[in-house]
């Protein structure tokens, strides 16, 4: 995660990583990362909440981000 990014998530091809703006709502972040993977990198769209690499392998989120996703997906709408 990084401070002062121009967008929610930014793909850095030199680092082969995606930087994420600290404090971004989880739902927005997941949509932005999915768009980077599918549009920018050509990954196939996943059929569930997991991300897929352009090579077809499942991607593992860093622990800090995976914990946010787990908390967000466990919340029931009111």
KABELRA-V200498 format. One record per residue. RES is the residue in one small letter. OMEGA is omega in degrees with one decimal (NA if undefined). D_CENTER is the distance of its C-alpha to the mean C-alpha in Angstrom with 2 decimals. Layout:
BEGIN
RES;OMEGA;D_CENTER + RES;OMEGA;D_CENTER
END
This chain:
BEGIN
x;-176.4;11.17 + x;175.9;13.72 + x;172.3;16.30 + x;174.9;17.59 + x;179.3;14.92 + x;179.0;16.09 + x;179.6;12.89 + x;-179.0;9.85 + x;-177.0;7.72 + x;177.7;10.02 + x;178.8;10.22 + x;-175.6;13.19 + x;178.2;15.10 + x;-178.1;17.66 + x;-173.8;15.53 + x;-179.6;13.36 + x;175.7;10.34 + x;176.6;7.73 + x;-175.8;9.25 + x;178.5;8.10 + x;-179.2;11.08 + x;177.0;12.66 + x;179.7;13.54 + x;175.2;11.01 + x;-172.8;11.35 + x;-178.6;8.78 + x;177.9;9.36 + x;179.6;9.00 + x;-178.6;5.69 + x;178.1;4.49 + x;-178.7;7.01 + x;179.2;6.38 + x;178.0;3.43 + x;179.1;5.87 + x;177.8;8.58 + x;-178.3;8.18 + x;-174.8;8.31 + x;-175.5;11.09 + x;-175.6;12.98 + x;-174.0;12.93 + x;177.0;12.90 + x;178.3;14.62 + x;175.7;12.77 + x;177.0;14.30 + x;-179.5;12.81 + x;-179.2;12.31 + x;178.1;14.98 + x;-176.7;13.35 + x;-178.2;10.18 + x;178.6;9.40 + x;-179.4;7.60 + x;177.1;10.48 + x;177.0;11.49 + x;178.2;14.03 + x;178.5;16.66 + x;180.0;15.89 + x;174.8;15.00 + x;178.2;12.51 + x;175.5;9.78 + x;177.5;10.07 + x;173.3;7.72 + x;-175.5;9.95 + x;-177.9;12.43 + x;-179.4;11.86 + x;178.5;8.27 + x;178.5;9.52 + x;177.9;12.48 + x;-179.8;10.91 + x;-180.0;9.40 + x;179.2;12.87 + x;-177.7;14.73 + x;-177.2;13.18 + x;179.9;13.80 + x;-179.5;17.24 + x;177.6;18.41 + x;176.6;20.90 + x;-179.5;21.47 + x;NA;24.70
END
